[in-house]
Amino acid sequence: MAPTPVETSEQIERAASLWAVKERPLTPEDEAGLSDWLSGDPRRRGALLRAQAAWQGLERARALGPSHEWQDAVSTVKRLPSRRHFFAAAAAGGGLVAASLLAVFGLRQDETVTRMGEIRRLPMNDGSIATLNTDSRLRIDMAESERRIELVEGEAWFKVAHNRERPFIVSAGSARVKAVGTAFSVKKRKDGIEVLVTEGTVQAWAGKTGDPVLLHAGDRTILSEQAPVKIRHAPDDIDEDLAWREGQIALNGKSLSEVAAEFNRYNRIQIVIQDEALGSERLIGRLSANDPEAFSSAIVQAFGVEIARTDKAILIGTKK
């Protein structure tokens, strides 16, 4: 089955930047257009708020006068003639200026949170990027000697800027993952901390006395103080498991019950599979994470089941 087209996070951030700079008050046509745009994807509202906050933060900072930490960003913006030109340049140029402002104004905070259905891309002031999955919480401490990140809950993927003098260390419970310049994800699970490496090499361990292991691109493992580390090389599986970065859920290799649980992480309308045998079946493809209706429709087409809907759930019945 063909995947449902979905915007990337970068595309959403760029569109949000352009909406943020439209002159206020909006015209009736723009009001209607903005309302339609916001209703199309739950990630868009958060992106718009971040774009508006970046500009408001810049205005407050300019009123106070520049500091050494953001002087370069402000001097760049001063060369641009208007608020509209600023965000248009950020969108057209890959978000360089906007990334600088988010690093200054967004990630100076101790903690960053994503709500249900939100996927957030966070540029850091060292050039690294963190992408947070839904319902996740991250604490960031950019010290001079090392970069410390704590995944309090949820899941995040990190693209780490190379700097041998400042190791990049992610902690999640008792687990630690150390990198210099690489890309990897960390996820809190009931049975431990899952680590997937998409680029380079990381060092990982669990507990104060755990023996570190090296994980290379395509490797995955679960870190736990209660079990020995087992490393599996499965680059294709990793790509599917990280489909959430593009707002998608990969069906490949997962039971329908597992996929339903994934959809339920992103949506207030919950999918309930009432037939245990049906829950063990599998489908192939990808679907938009914010479209549980498409998933339930795919099950109907594949297995001919009956579906009932309430204002809070999609109830998927017995397989025929």
Phi, psi and chi 1 to 4 in degrees:
 res  aa     phi    psi   chi1   chi2   chi3   chi4
   1 MET       -  143.9   58.2 -175.0  -64.7      -
   2 ALA   -75.5  139.6      -      -      -      -
   3 PRO   -70.8  150.1   25.7  -34.0      -      -
   4 THR   -73.1  126.2  -57.8      -      -      -
   5 PRO   -57.0  139.6  -22.5   33.4      -      -
   6 VAL  -143.5  141.9   61.8      -      -      -
   7 GLU   -70.6  146.3  -72.9  179.4  -62.2      -
   8 THR   -78.3  161.3   65.3      -      -      -
   9 SER   -60.2  -37.3  -61.7      -      -      -
  10 GLU   -64.5  -41.1 -176.3  176.4   -2.9      -
  11 GLN   -63.1  -39.3  -71.0  170.6  -29.2      -
  12 ILE   -66.2  -42.6  -69.7  175.2      -      -
  13 GLU   -62.5  -39.4  -64.5  -72.6  -12.0      -
  14 ARG   -66.8  -44.2  -69.1 -178.8 -179.5 -177.8
  15 ALA   -63.2  -38.7      -      -      -      -
  16 ALA   -62.7  -37.9      -      -      -      -
  17 SER   -60.8  -40.3  -63.3      -      -      -
  18 LEU   -70.6  -37.1  -63.7  177.3      -      -
  19 TRP   -67.4  -34.7  -81.9  113.9      -      -
  20 ALA   -65.6  -27.1      -      -      -      -
  21 VAL   -98.5    0.4  -59.1      -      -      -
  22 LYS   -63.7  142.3  -80.7 -171.7  173.1  -71.0
  23 GLU   -61.7  137.4  -60.3  -61.7  -28.7      -
  24 ARG  -104.3  144.2  -94.7   50.8  175.5 -177.8
  25 PRO   -72.7  153.2   28.2  -35.5      -      -
  26 LEU   -71.4  151.1  -65.8  175.9      -      -
  27 THR   -70.7  159.4   65.0      -      -      -
  28 PRO   -54.9  -37.3  -26.4   34.8      -      -
  29 GLU   -65.4  -42.2  -68.0   78.9    7.3      -
  30 ASP   -67.9  -37.8  -78.0  -17.7      -      -
  31 GLU   -58.3  -46.4  -74.0  -80.1    7.1      -
  32 ALA   -65.4  -41.0      -      -      -      -
  33 GLY   -64.8  -41.8      -      -      -      -
  34 LEU   -65.1  -40.9  177.4   57.9      -      -
  35 SER   -61.8  -43.7  178.4      -      -      -
  36 ASP   -63.9  -41.4  -71.3  -16.8      -      -
  37 TRP   -63.8  -44.7 -176.7   74.8      -      -
  38 LEU   -64.3  -33.7  -70.9  173.4      -      -
  39 SER   -76.4  -11.8   65.7      -      -      -
  40 GLY   -79.6  -22.9      -      -      -      -
  41 ASP  -158.0  127.8 -169.9  -46.3      -      -
  42 PRO   -63.3  -18.3   20.8  -32.3      -      -
  43 ARG   -75.3  -19.9  -64.6  174.9  -67.4  165.5
  44 ARG   -68.6  -37.7  -67.4  174.0  178.6  174.9
  45 ARG   -62.3  -44.1 -169.1  171.1  -61.8  -83.8
  46 GLY   -63.8  -38.1      -      -      -      -
  47 ALA   -64.2  -39.9      -      -      -      -
  48 LEU   -65.5  -41.7  178.5   60.8      -      -
  49 LEU   -62.5  -38.9  -68.4  174.3      -      -
  50 ARG   -67.3  -40.4  -71.0 -167.5  -64.6  -83.2
  51 ALA   -64.6  -41.6      -      -      -      -
  52 GLN   -66.8  -39.8  -68.3  170.7  -29.9      -
  53 ALA   -66.0  -36.7      -      -      -      -
  54 ALA   -61.5  -44.4      -      -      -      -
  55 TRP   -68.4  -43.2 -180.0 -102.1      -      -
  56 GLN   -63.1  -39.0  -68.3  167.3    0.9      -
  57 GLY   -63.5  -39.4      -      -      -      -
  58 LEU   -62.8  -43.5  175.2   64.5      -      -
  59 GLU   -61.7  -42.4  -72.3  -66.6  -69.6      -
  60 ARG   -64.2  -42.0  -71.4 -164.8  -61.3  -90.2
  61 ALA   -65.5  -40.4      -      -      -      -
  62 ARG   -65.9  -32.5  -70.5  176.9   67.1  178.7
  63 ALA   -66.3  -32.1      -      -      -      -
  64 LEU   -84.3  -21.0  -66.5  172.6      -      -
  65 GLY    99.9  146.9      -      -      -      -
  66 PRO   -71.8  146.5   25.6  -34.0      -      -
  67 SER  -109.1  172.6   70.8      -      -      -
  68 HIS   -65.8  -28.4  -67.5  -64.8      -      -
  69 GLU   -73.8  -28.6  -68.2 -178.8  -17.8      -
  70 TRP  -127.8   14.5   56.4  -93.0      -      -
  71 GLN   -60.3  -39.9 -170.1  170.0   12.0      -
  72 ASP   -64.6  -41.2  -69.1  -19.2      -      -
  73 ALA   -64.5  -42.6      -      -      -      -
  74 VAL   -67.5  -40.5  172.2      -      -      -
  75 SER   -64.6  -32.8   62.7      -      -      -
  76 THR   -63.7  -45.5  -60.3      -      -      -
  77 VAL   -67.9  -33.8  174.4      -      -      -
  78 LYS   -62.2  -24.8  -77.4 -178.7  175.9  179.0
  79 ARG   -79.8  -10.6  -67.3 -165.0  -64.9  -89.4
  80 LEU   -94.2  139.7  -61.6  172.1      -      -
  81 PRO   -73.7  -21.1   23.0  -32.3      -      -
  82 SER  -157.1  167.7   69.9      -      -      -
  83 ARG   -57.6  -43.6  159.8 -169.0  176.8  112.6
  84 ARG   -62.3  -44.1  177.9  178.8  -63.3  -83.7
  85 HIS   -63.8  -36.5  -77.4   80.4      -      -
  86 PHE   -59.7  -53.1  161.5   65.2      -      -
  87 PHE   -74.3  -31.3  -86.9  107.0      -      -
  88 ALA   -63.4  -41.2      -      -      -      -
  89 ALA   -65.2  -38.9      -      -      -      -
  90 ALA   -62.8  -42.0      -      -      -      -
  91 ALA   -69.1  -45.9      -      -      -      -
  92 ALA   -69.4  -31.7      -      -      -      -
  93 GLY   -96.0   18.9      -      -      -      -
  94 GLY    82.3   13.4      -      -      -      -
  95 GLY    82.0   23.3      -      -      -      -
  96 LEU   -61.4  -49.5  177.5   59.9      -      -
  97 VAL   -67.3  -43.8  177.9      -      -      -
  98 ALA   -61.2  -37.7      -      -      -      -
  99 ALA   -63.0  -39.9      -      -      -      -
 100 SER   -61.5  -42.9  -60.9      -      -      -
 101 LEU   -68.1  -39.8  -67.7  175.8      -      -
 102 LEU   -64.0  -37.5  -75.4  171.8      -      -
 103 ALA   -62.2  -38.8      -      -      -      -
 104 VAL   -78.5  -50.6  172.5      -      -      -
 105 PHE   -92.3  -30.6  -63.3  113.0      -      -
 106 GLY   -86.4  -47.6      -      -      -      -
 107 LEU   -93.6   10.8  -63.7 -175.3      -      -
 108 ARG   -74.0  -18.4  -65.1  -70.5  -64.4  172.6
 109 GLN   -72.2  154.7  -58.9  173.7    0.5      -
 110 ASP   -73.1  -29.5  -67.1  -25.8      -      -
 111 GLU  -139.3  140.5 -166.5  166.1   83.5      -
 112 THR  -125.2  137.0  -60.5      -      -      -
 113 VAL  -129.6  141.2  177.8      -      -      -
 114 THR  -113.0  142.1   53.8      -      -      -
 115 ARG   -92.4  178.6  -53.3  -60.7 -179.9 -173.4
 116 MET   -58.0  128.4  175.0 -179.9  -79.4      -
 117 GLY    85.8   -6.3      -      -      -      -
 118 GLU   -96.0  134.8 -178.5 -176.3   10.8      -
 119 ILE  -121.2  125.0  -60.5  170.4      -      -
 120 ARG  -125.5  134.2 -172.3  171.8 -179.4 -174.8
 121 ARG  -105.7  123.6 -177.5  175.3  179.7  -90.7
 122 LEU  -120.1  106.2  -58.8  172.0      -      -
 123 PRO   -71.7  137.7  -13.0   28.0      -      -
 124 MET  -105.2  162.1  -57.3 -176.7 -169.2      -
 125 ASN   -74.8   -1.6   58.8   16.3      -      -
 126 ASP  -100.5    0.4   68.0  -31.8      -      -
 127 GLY    97.9   -8.3      -      -      -      -
 128 SER   -76.1  164.2  -59.6      -      -      -
 129 ILE  -134.0  133.9  -64.7  173.3      -      -
 130 ALA  -113.9  134.9      -      -      -      -
 131 THR  -116.1  118.4  -56.2      -      -      -
 132 LEU   -97.2  134.5  -87.7   69.2      -      -
 133 ASN   -80.7  176.5 -156.8   -9.3      -      -
 134 THR   -58.1  148.8 -179.9      -      -      -
 135 ASP    50.6   51.9  -86.9  -18.5      -      -
 136 SER  -124.0  157.7  -62.4      -      -      -
 137 ARG  -139.9  129.0 -173.9 -179.0  -58.5  -91.2
 138 LEU  -131.5  136.9 -158.2   66.5      -      -
 139 ARG  -115.9  135.9  -68.0  175.3 -177.1  155.5
 140 ILE  -124.8  131.3  -60.1  172.1      -      -
 141 ASP  -134.4  100.7 -179.6   13.8      -      -
 142 MET   -92.2   81.3  -70.5  -66.8 -173.5      -
 143 ALA   -80.3  166.7      -      -      -      -
 144 GLU   -69.0  -35.1  -69.0 -173.9    5.8      -
 145 SER   -88.6  -26.9   58.9      -      -      -
 146 GLU  -158.5  158.5   60.7 -173.8   14.1      -
 147 ARG  -106.1  113.3  -61.3  162.7  -74.0  178.4
 148 ARG  -109.0  126.8  -71.8 -164.7  170.7  -87.2
 149 ILE  -124.8  132.6  -45.6  -65.2      -      -
 150 GLU  -115.6  120.9 -179.9 -175.2    0.9      -
 151 LEU   -88.4  101.8 -179.2   66.4      -      -
 152 VAL   -73.0  -41.9 -178.3      -      -      -
 153 GLU  -157.8  157.5   56.9 -173.5  -17.5      -
 154 GLY    91.6 -139.8      -      -      -      -
 155 GLU  -150.3  143.7 -180.0  176.5   13.4      -
 156 ALA  -150.4  147.8      -      -      -      -
 157 TRP  -114.0  136.0  177.9   78.6      -      -
 158 PHE  -121.0  131.7  -56.1   93.9      -      -
 159 LYS  -109.5  106.6  174.4   70.3  173.5  177.4
 160 VAL   -94.1  127.8 -178.5      -      -      -
 161 ALA   -70.8  135.9      -      -      -      -
 162 HIS   -68.5  127.1 -175.6   83.4      -      -
 163 ASN  -164.7   96.9 -171.2  -23.1      -      -
 164 ARG   -65.3  -23.8  -70.5 -168.2  175.7  -83.7
 165 GLU   -80.0  -14.8  -56.2  -57.5  -41.0      -
 166 ARG  -132.2   84.8  -63.9  176.8   69.5 -160.9
 167 PRO   -55.9  148.8  -22.7   33.0      -      -
 168 PHE  -106.0  112.0 -169.3   99.8      -      -
 169 ILE  -120.5  121.4  -58.7  173.7      -      -
 170 VAL  -105.1  126.3  177.3      -      -      -
 171 SER  -110.3  142.4   63.2      -      -      -
 172 ALA  -146.6  105.0      -      -      -      -
 173 GLY    63.0 -128.1      -      -      -      -
 174 SER   -90.1   -2.0   64.1      -      -      -
 175 ALA   -89.4  150.6      -      -      -      -
 176 ARG  -135.2  140.2  -59.3  -69.2 -175.7  -88.0
 177 VAL  -130.0  124.5 -177.9      -      -      -
 178 LYS  -117.6  131.6 -178.7  178.6  178.9 -179.4
 179 ALA  -142.1  159.5      -      -      -      -
 180 VAL  -110.5  -56.4  173.9      -      -      -
 181 GLY  -147.2  101.9      -      -      -      -
 182 THR  -166.2 -174.0 -175.9      -      -      -
 183 ALA  -140.7  133.3      -      -      -      -
 184 PHE  -161.3  163.9   61.7   96.1      -      -
 185 SER  -120.4  153.9   71.7      -      -      -
 186 VAL  -132.3  132.3  179.2      -      -      -
 187 LYS  -136.4  133.2  178.8 -179.6 -179.2 -179.9
 188 LYS   -85.2  122.9  -70.9 -167.2  118.2  176.8
 189 ARG  -123.8  167.7  -61.3  172.9   23.7  146.4
 190 LYS   -65.0  -32.3  -67.6 -179.1  179.5  179.0
 191 ASP   -96.2    6.1   56.6  -14.7      -      -
 192 GLY   145.0 -162.0      -      -      -      -
 193 ILE  -108.6  119.2  -54.0  -57.6      -      -
 194 GLU   -91.0  132.9 -175.2  175.8   45.2      -
 195 VAL  -123.3  127.1 -179.4      -      -      -
 196 LEU  -120.9  129.6  -47.6  178.8      -      -
 197 VAL  -107.5  123.4 -178.0      -      -      -
 198 THR  -103.5  -16.6   56.9      -      -      -
 199 GLU  -157.8  138.9 -179.7 -177.6  -40.1      -
 200 GLY    73.9 -150.3      -      -      -      -
 201 THR  -137.6  141.3  -58.8      -      -      -
 202 VAL  -127.8  158.0  -56.4      -      -      -
 203 GLN  -108.0  131.0 -171.7 -179.8   61.4      -
 204 ALA  -137.2  147.8      -      -      -      -
 205 TRP  -159.3  164.9   67.0   95.3      -      -
 206 ALA  -126.7  133.3      -      -      -      -
 207 GLY    81.8  166.5      -      -      -      -
 208 LYS   -70.2  -27.3  -65.0 -178.3  178.7  179.1
 209 THR  -112.4    9.3   58.6      -      -      -
 210 GLY   -68.2  144.4      -      -      -      -
 211 ASP   -78.8  126.8  -66.5  -32.5      -      -
 212 PRO   -66.4  144.7  -18.5   31.9      -      -
 213 VAL  -122.3  153.5  -63.7      -      -      -
 214 LEU   -99.6  130.8  -71.9  179.8      -      -
 215 LEU  -116.6  130.9  -57.5  174.1      -      -
 216 HIS  -108.4  170.5  -54.0  -78.4      -      -
 217 ALA   -52.9  128.5      -      -      -      -
 218 GLY    94.1   -6.8      -      -      -      -
 219 ASP   -89.3  152.7  -73.3  -11.8      -      -
 220 ARG  -144.8  152.0   63.2 -171.1  -55.7  158.4
 221 THR  -159.9  169.3 -167.5      -      -      -
 222 ILE  -121.2  123.5  -64.9  176.8      -      -
 223 LEU   -94.3  128.7  -59.0  173.2      -      -
 224 SER  -154.9  143.1  170.9      -      -      -
 225 GLU   -73.8  -14.1  -66.9 -173.9   84.3      -
 226 GLN   -95.0   -7.3  -75.0   70.7   47.2      -
 227 ALA  -144.0  149.1      -      -      -      -
 228 PRO   -67.6  154.0   24.1  -33.0      -      -
 229 VAL   -77.1  129.3  174.8      -      -      -
 230 LYS  -120.1  121.9  -64.6 -179.2  179.7  179.8
 231 ILE  -101.3  132.4  -59.5  173.4      -      -
 232 ARG  -123.6  131.8 -175.5  161.5   65.8   93.8
 233 HIS   -94.7  111.0 -173.3   72.0      -      -
 234 ALA  -151.5   72.1      -      -      -      -
 235 PRO   -60.9  -36.0   17.8  -29.7      -      -
 236 ASP   -67.0  -41.5  -67.9  -21.2      -      -
 237 ASP   -62.6  -38.9  -71.1   -9.8      -      -
 238 ILE   -62.6  -42.7  -71.3  176.4      -      -
 239 ASP   -60.0  -40.1 -178.2   60.5      -      -
 240 GLU   -68.6  -42.9  -64.3  -61.9  -50.2      -
 241 ASP   -66.7  -23.7  -74.9  -14.7      -      -
 242 LEU   -98.9   16.1  -65.7  179.2      -      -
 243 ALA   -61.2  -20.6      -      -      -      -
 244 TRP   -59.8  -24.7   61.1  -95.8      -      -
 245 ARG   -62.2  -25.3  -66.2  175.8  -61.9  174.0
 246 GLU  -103.1   16.7  -60.0  -60.2  -31.5      -
 247 GLY    74.0   24.7      -      -      -      -
 248 GLN  -122.1  160.7  -63.7 -177.6  -27.8      -
 249 ILE  -121.6  126.0  -67.2  176.1      -      -
 250 ALA   -88.2  129.3      -      -      -      -
 251 LEU   -84.2  -21.0  -49.3 -177.6      -      -
 252 ASN   -55.6  125.5  -56.7   23.5      -      -
 253 GLY    77.9   -1.9      -      -      -      -
 254 LYS  -108.7  146.6  -62.0  175.9 -177.1  174.5
 255 SER   -71.1  158.4   70.1      -      -      -
 256 LEU   -61.2  -32.9  -64.1 -172.3      -      -
 257 SER   -64.6  -40.7  -68.3      -      -      -
 258 GLU   -65.7  -42.3  -69.0  172.4  -31.9      -
 259 VAL   -66.4  -40.3  175.5      -      -      -
 260 ALA   -59.9  -40.9      -      -      -      -
 261 ALA   -62.4  -36.2      -      -      -      -
 262 GLU   -64.9  -47.1  -79.1  -65.7  -59.3      -
 263 PHE   -58.3  -37.5  -87.8  100.0      -      -
 264 ASN   -68.1  -19.2  -69.2  -17.3      -      -
 265 ARG   -70.2  -26.6  -65.9  176.9   60.7 -163.2
 266 TYR  -103.9  -13.7  -64.8   89.9      -      -
 267 ASN  -131.8  143.1  -59.9  -81.2      -      -
 268 ARG   -74.9  -28.2  -60.1 -164.7 -178.3  -79.5
 269 ILE   -77.7  113.8  -59.9  -64.5      -      -
 270 GLN   -93.3  142.4  -60.7  -74.7  -77.7      -
 271 ILE   -94.4  127.3  -63.8  174.4      -      -
 272 VAL  -120.2  113.7 -179.9      -      -      -
 273 ILE   -93.7  112.5  -62.2 -179.2      -      -
 274 GLN   -87.4  -15.9  -60.7  173.9  -50.8      -
 275 ASP  -103.6  117.0 -177.9   -5.2      -      -
 276 GLU   -62.8  -38.6 -175.6  175.3  -18.7      -
 277 ALA   -64.9  -41.4      -      -      -      -
 278 LEU   -63.2  -38.1  176.2   64.1      -      -
 279 GLY   -61.4  -21.6      -      -      -      -
 280 SER   -89.1   -7.9   63.6      -      -      -
 281 GLU   -71.5  167.3  -64.0  -76.5   -1.9      -
 282 ARG  -136.7  149.2  -57.6  172.5 -167.7  -84.4
 283 LEU  -126.9  166.1  -70.5  174.3      -      -
 284 ILE  -118.4  141.3  -64.5  174.6      -      -
 285 GLY   133.0 -171.2      -      -      -      -
 286 ARG  -133.1  148.1  -70.0 -168.0 -177.6 -166.7
 287 LEU  -135.6  155.0  -68.3  171.2      -      -
 288 SER   -63.8  134.4  175.1      -      -      -
 289 ALA   -64.6  -23.2      -      -      -      -
 290 ASN   -99.9   23.9   67.2  -18.1      -      -
 291 ASP  -129.6   69.4 -164.5   -4.4      -      -
 292 PRO   -63.5  -24.2   22.5  -32.5      -      -
 293 GLU   -63.3  -40.4  -71.5  -75.8   -7.2      -
 294 ALA   -64.3  -38.4      -      -      -      -
 295 PHE   -65.6  -46.6  174.7   58.3      -      -
 296 SER   -64.7  -36.7   59.7      -      -      -
 297 SER   -65.2  -38.3  -63.7      -      -      -
 298 ALA   -63.2  -38.4      -      -      -      -
 299 ILE   -66.5  -41.3  -64.5  178.1      -      -
 300 VAL   -60.3  -46.4  169.9      -      -      -
 301 GLN   -65.4  -36.6  -66.4  172.7   11.7      -
 302 ALA   -80.7  -34.4      -      -      -      -
 303 PHE  -125.1   -4.1  -57.4  105.1      -      -
 304 GLY    65.3   32.9      -      -      -      -
 305 VAL   -82.3  165.8  -60.7      -      -      -
 306 GLU   -99.1  146.2  -65.7 -177.5   -6.9      -
 307 ILE  -126.7  138.6  -72.2 -178.4      -      -
 308 ALA  -121.0  145.0      -      -      -      -
 309 ARG  -123.1  140.6  -68.1  173.8  172.7   82.3
 310 THR  -122.9 -178.5   70.7      -      -      -
 311 ASP   -74.1   -6.6   58.8  -14.3      -      -
 312 LYS  -124.2  -10.4  -65.0 -177.2  178.7  179.9
 313 ALA  -151.6  156.4      -      -      -      -
 314 ILE  -112.3  113.7  -61.0  174.3      -      -
 315 LEU   -97.1  115.4  -51.6  174.3      -      -
 316 ILE  -101.8  119.8  -60.0  176.9      -      -
 317 GLY   -86.7 -154.0      -      -      -      -
 318 THR   -76.5  142.9  -56.9      -      -      -
 319 LYS   -72.0  134.7  179.9  174.9   67.2  170.5
 320 LYS   -86.2      -  -64.5 -178.7 -179.2  179.7
